[in-house]
Amino acid sequence: MRVLMLSWEYPPRIVGGISRVVHGLVQKIASKGNEVHVITCWEMGTKELEKDENVYVHRLHSYDVNANNFVDWVLQLNYVLIEYGVKLINETGKFDIIHAHDWIVAFAARALKHSYTIPMVATIHATEHGRNCGIHSDTQSYINNVEWWLAYESWKLIVNSGYMKNEVKCVFNIPDDKIYIIPNGVDLNKFNGYEKDIEFRRRYAADNEKIVFFVGRLVNEKGVHVLIDAVPKTLHYYNDTKFIIAGKGPEIDHLKWMVYQKGIAHKVCFTGYICDEDLLKLYKCADVAVFPSLYEPFGIVALEGMVANVPVVVSEAGGLAEIVDHGVDGMKSYTGNANSLADSILEILHNPDKAERMKKKAFEKVHTIYNWDVITEQTLKVYNDVIEDTKRIGWNLPSIKQGLDNL
């Protein structure tokens, strides 16, 4: 099978969670004997065409024209994707399926689908409606419409959680049988070779302090402000605690202001951007990994915490609630509730035996359910079902020449 994957991010370009998901998926698909091509954005230090193990990665420069805004830049990107996609198909042959990831590549995916009569599936990783708790501006309305259009143009949709299935059904009025739930996976070998590094740990916390760790984009939807609101109560009942917040984003100045206003700056460390190696080391040094999102379609960071063998605390937002069984393989808190979040953190800090049991259960779960081999088989089944459907109904758009001949 020849698979064409369109995604605006692919390692080393990591903007959100899509990059890791696409990478994990395409590597497994290709390892099963399929020919996989990923068309994505160019990133500093990368080649425009290279083979990432068994996957062909095509990294494209957008036009050398300054876009007025992000939406304009996305349109420019899609023109480049179409130009390159046409050339790739003409030179190497037709693909069996196109897989688009989110609205940012919708125009290119649709154009290639109809130009070459290739069935298309799409993964909706998140929605504009969900990220903003509704549609409140013209830009948000535009993105929401493009998302609906991508869903309409796709033969089948893939979402990563039951929560996202319900959201997509309600927001876009999509029939139930068009949507497949396939969870995201995580690299089960991600932390191989990494153990707790005491000297590294001392950069961030004293030996007597427990580390509560967050990593993610510093945006409102990730709920870092809720974590900061939970710090005073946590310290009141367990003073030997240090909060490490890794990541960057537009909320960082406001979050730092909150910390200083509360007088807890000596107990909260903002690392900013950290390299992958330091991130892995921090996970292995952490005593609790916390993800207090207000909106989270899935929550791959929680899986990384489980693989790192760190007890996790998550909010009940979206897909996170489906990953963790409260008190069994992690702790859950009420979304947006700092008091509840502090209680969940304290439950782990005060009960090390329970924390060990939850870590073990979480480690078993992630290896059983969120395994890329299982997820890849589910994805390939969607591809094959779509291909068979198109053959069965004789899906074929008439060419322009055929249309002229019929006049």
C-alpha positions in Angstrom: 0.0 0.0 0.0 1.2 3.5 -0.8 0.2 6.1 1.8 0.5 9.9 1.5 0.5 11.6 4.9 0.0 15.4 5.1 1.0 17.1 8.4 2.2 20.5 9.2 4.5 19.2 11.9 6.9 16.2 12.0 10.0 15.7 14.1 12.2 17.7 14.7 9.4 20.2 14.1 7.2 19.8 17.2 4.5 22.4 17.8 2.0 20.2 19.7 1.2 16.6 20.0 0.6 15.9 16.2 4.3 15.6 15.5 4.8 12.6 17.8 1.6 10.9 16.8 2.4 11.1 13.0 6.0 10.0 13.6 5.0 7.0 15.7 2.2 6.0 13.2 4.1 6.3 10.0 7.2 4.4 11.3 5.0 1.4 12.2 3.0 1.5 9.0 6.2 1.6 6.9 7.8 -1.2 9.0 4.9 -3.5 7.9 6.0 -3.3 4.2 4.0 -0.2 3.1 5.4 2.7 1.2 4.8 5.9 3.3 5.5 9.5 2.2 5.1 12.4 4.6 4.8 15.9 3.2 5.4 18.5 5.9 7.0 21.9 6.7 10.7 22.4 6.5 12.6 22.9 9.8 16.0 24.5 10.4 18.8 21.9 10.1 16.8 19.4 8.1 17.0 18.2 4.5 14.2 18.8 2.1 14.1 15.1 1.2 15.3 12.3 3.4 14.5 8.9 4.5 13.6 8.6 8.2 14.2 4.8 8.6 11.6 3.4 6.2 9.6 6.7 5.7 10.1 9.2 2.9 9.9 12.7 4.4 9.5 15.7 2.2 10.0 19.0 4.0 8.8 22.1 2.1 9.6 25.8 2.4 6.6 28.0 2.3 6.7 31.0 -0.1 9.2 33.7 0.7 6.3 36.1 1.3 5.5 37.5 4.8 2.0 36.4 5.7 -0.3 38.9 7.4 -1.5 36.3 9.9 -1.5 32.6 10.6 -4.5 31.8 8.4 -2.8 33.5 5.4 0.4 31.5 6.2 -1.7 28.3 6.2 -3.0 29.1 2.8 0.5 29.6 1.4 1.5 26.3 2.9 -1.3 24.5 1.2 -0.4 25.9 -2.2 3.2 24.6 -1.6 1.8 21.2 -0.5 -0.4 21.0 -3.6 2.4 21.9 -6.0 4.7 19.3 -4.4 2.1 16.7 -4.1 1.2 16.9 -7.8 4.8 16.6 -8.8 5.3 13.6 -6.4 2.3 11.7 -7.7 3.2 12.5 -11.4 6.7 11.2 -10.9 6.3 8.3 -8.6 2.7 7.1 -9.2 -0.7 7.3 -7.6 -1.1 6.7 -3.9 -3.7 4.3 -2.4 -4.8 6.7 0.3 -4.3 10.2 1.6 -4.2 10.8 5.3 -4.7 14.4 6.5 -4.0 15.7 10.0 -6.1 18.6 11.1 -7.5 21.6 9.2 -4.1 23.1 8.4 -3.6 20.7 5.5 -7.2 20.5 4.5 -7.0 22.4 1.2 -4.1 20.4 -0.1 -5.6 17.1 0.9 -8.9 17.9 -0.8 -7.2 19.1 -4.0 -5.1 16.0 -4.3 -8.0 13.8 -3.5 -10.2 15.1 -6.3 -7.3 15.7 -8.8 -6.2 12.0 -8.7 -9.3 10.3 -7.3 -7.5 9.1 -4.2 -9.7 8.3 -1.2 -8.9 10.4 1.8 -9.2 9.9 5.6 -8.5 12.6 8.2 -7.5 12.6 11.8 -9.1 15.4 13.8 -6.8 15.9 16.8 -8.7 18.9 18.2 -11.3 21.4 17.2 -11.4 25.2 17.3 -14.7 25.0 19.1 -13.2 22.8 21.8 -10.0 24.8 22.2 -12.0 28.1 22.8 -15.1 26.8 24.5 -17.1 27.9 21.5 -16.7 30.2 18.5 -16.1 33.8 19.4 -14.5 35.5 16.5 -14.4 35.6 12.7 -11.1 33.8 12.6 -12.3 31.0 14.8 -15.5 30.8 12.7 -13.3 30.4 9.6 -11.2 27.7 11.1 -14.3 25.9 12.4 -15.7 25.9 8.9 -12.5 24.5 7.4 -12.6 21.7 10.0 -16.2 20.9 9.1 -15.2 20.9 5.4 -12.3 18.5 6.0 -14.6 16.2 7.9 -17.1 16.4 5.1 -14.5 15.6 2.4 -13.0 12.7 4.3 -14.2 9.2 3.6 -13.7 8.3 7.2 -12.6 10.3 10.3 -10.2 9.1 13.0 -10.3 10.6 16.5 -8.2 9.7 19.5 -10.9 9.4 22.2 -14.5 8.9 22.9 -14.6 12.5 24.1 -13.4 13.7 20.7 -15.9 11.4 18.9 -18.8 13.1 20.7 -17.3 16.6 20.1 -16.9 16.0 16.4 -20.4 14.5 16.1 -22.0 17.4 17.9 -19.9 20.3 16.4 -19.9 19.1 12.8 -23.0 17.0 12.7 -21.1 13.9 11.6 -22.8 10.5 11.4 -21.7 8.0 14.0 -20.5 5.3 11.5 -18.1 7.7 9.8 -15.9 8.1 12.9 -13.4 5.7 14.2 -11.8 5.9 17.7 -8.1 5.0 17.6 -6.1 6.3 20.5 -2.7 7.9 20.2 0.3 5.8 21.1 3.6 6.4 22.8 7.1 5.2 22.3 7.4 2.4 24.8 11.2 2.5 24.6 11.4 6.3 25.1 13.0 6.1 28.5 15.3 3.1 27.9 18.7 3.8 29.3 17.5 6.6 31.5 17.6 6.3 35.3 17.3 8.9 38.1 20.3 11.2 37.9 20.8 12.7 41.3 23.3 15.4 40.2 21.0 16.5 37.4 18.1 16.5 39.9 19.9 18.9 42.2 19.8 21.6 39.5 16.1 21.8 40.2 15.4 20.6 43.7 17.0 19.8 47.0 17.4 16.1 47.9 14.6 16.4 50.5 12.1 17.9 48.1 9.6 15.9 46.1 9.4 17.1 42.5 5.9 17.8 41.0 6.5 18.1 37.2 4.5 19.6 34.4 5.5 19.8 30.8 3.5 21.3 27.9 2.7 24.5 26.1 2.1 27.4 28.5 -1.4 28.3 27.1 -4.6 28.7 29.0 -6.1 25.4 27.9 -3.3 23.4 29.6 -4.4 24.7 33.0 -1.0 25.6 34.4 -2.6 28.5 36.3 -4.7 25.9 38.1 -1.6 24.1 39.1 -0.1 27.3 40.5 -3.3 27.9 42.4 -2.8 24.4 43.9 0.7 25.1 45.1 -0.1 26.9 48.4 -2.3 24.1 49.7 0.1 21.4 48.6 3.0 23.2 50.4 0.9 23.7 53.5 0.4 19.9 53.9 3.7 18.8 52.3 6.3 21.7 52.4 9.2 19.6 51.0 7.9 19.9 47.5 9.3 21.7 44.4 7.1 22.4 41.3 9.0 22.2 38.0 7.1 23.7 35.0 8.7 22.9 31.6 7.7 24.5 28.3 7.1 27.9 26.7 4.1 29.8 25.5 2.2 33.1 25.6 1.0 32.7 29.2 4.5 32.5 30.7 4.7 36.1 32.0 1.3 35.9 33.5 2.1 32.6 35.2 5.4 34.0 36.6 3.4 37.0 37.9 1.0 34.6 39.7 3.9 32.8 41.3 5.4 36.0 42.7 2.0 37.4 43.8 1.5 34.2 45.9 5.0 34.4 47.4 5.9 30.9 46.1 8.7 31.8 43.7 11.2 29.8 45.7 9.1 26.7 45.2 8.3 27.0 41.5 10.9 26.7 38.7 10.1 27.6 35.1 12.6 25.9 32.9 11.4 27.4 29.6 12.1 25.2 26.5 14.2 22.1 27.4 15.9 19.7 25.0 14.6 16.1 24.6 17.4 14.6 26.7 16.8 17.0 29.7 13.0 16.3 29.4 13.6 12.6 29.7 15.9 13.1 32.7 13.3 15.3 34.4 10.6 12.7 34.0 12.9 10.1 35.6 13.6 12.6 38.5 9.9 13.5 39.1 7.8 12.1 42.0 4.5 13.2 40.4 3.7 14.2 36.9 0.7 16.6 36.7 -1.5 17.5 33.7 -4.3 19.9 34.7 -5.7 20.7 31.3 -9.0 22.5 30.8 -9.3 21.1 27.3 -7.5 18.0 26.2 -8.7 15.8 23.3 -6.3 13.0 24.3 -3.3 13.8 26.5 -0.2 12.0 25.2 1.9 13.6 27.9 0.1 11.4 30.5 1.2 8.3 28.5 4.7 9.6 28.6 4.5 9.9 32.4 3.2 6.3 32.6 6.0 5.0 30.4 8.5 7.0 32.6 7.1 5.1 35.6 6.0 8.3 37.3 2.6 8.5 39.1 0.3 10.8 37.2 -2.3 13.3 38.2 -4.7 14.5 35.5 -7.8 16.6 35.2 -11.0 15.1 34.0 -10.9 17.1 30.8 -11.6 15.3 27.6 -9.4 12.3 26.7 -7.4 12.5 29.9 -10.3 11.1 31.8 -10.4 8.0 29.6 -6.7 7.3 30.1 -6.6 7.2 33.9 -8.7 5.1 36.3 -8.8 7.2 39.4 -6.9 5.7 42.3 -6.0 2.6 40.2 -3.3 3.8 37.7 -3.3 7.5 38.5 -5.2 10.2 40.2 -7.9 12.5 38.6 -9.0 15.9 39.8 -12.0 18.1 38.9 -11.2 20.2 35.8 -10.2 23.7 36.8 -10.4 23.0 40.5 -7.1 23.8 42.3 -8.3 22.4 45.6 -9.1 19.0 44.0 -5.8 19.1 42.1 -3.8 19.7 45.4 -5.7 16.8 47.0 -4.7 14.4 44.2 -1.1 15.5 44.4 -1.0 15.1 48.2 -2.6 11.7 48.0 0.5 10.5 46.1 3.0 12.3 48.2 1.5 11.0 51.5 1.0 7.4 50.3 4.2 6.1 48.6 2.9 2.5 48.6 -0.2 3.5 46.8 1.9 5.5 44.4 4.0 2.5 43.6 0.9 0.3 42.9 -0.5 3.0 40.6 2.8 3.3 38.7 2.8 -0.5 38.1 -0.8 -0.6 36.9 -0.2 2.5 34.6 3.0 0.9 33.1 1.0 -2.3 32.3 -1.9 -0.3 30.8 0.2 1.8 28.5 2.1 -1.3 27.1 -1.2 -3.1 26.5 -3.5 -0.4 25.1 -1.3 2.4 23.8 1.0 0.2 21.8 1.9 1.5 18.3 1.6 -2.0 16.9 -2.0 -2.3 18.0 -2.8 1.3 16.9 -1.2 0.8 13.5 -3.2 -2.4 12.8 -6.4 -0.4 13.6 -5.4 2.4 11.3 -4.5 0.1 8.4 -7.9 -1.5 8.8 -9.5 1.9 8.3 -7.4 2.4 5.2 -8.3 -1.0 3.8 -12.0 -0.5 4.6 -12.0 2.8 2.8 -10.2 1.4 -0.2 -12.6 -1.5 -0.4 -15.6 0.8 -0.1 -14.4 3.0 -3.0 -13.9 -0.1 -5.2 -17.2 -1.6 -4.2 -19.2 1.5 -5.2 -17.1 2.3 -8.2 -16.0 5.7 -6.9 -14.4 7.5 -9.7 -14.7 11.1 -10.7 -14.9 11.7 -14.5 -12.0 13.4 -16.0 -12.3 16.8 -17.7 -11.5 15.1 -21.1 -14.4 12.6 -20.5 -16.7 15.5 -19.7 -15.8 17.3 -22.9 -16.2 14.2 -24.9 -19.7 13.8 -23.6 -20.7 17.3 -24.7 
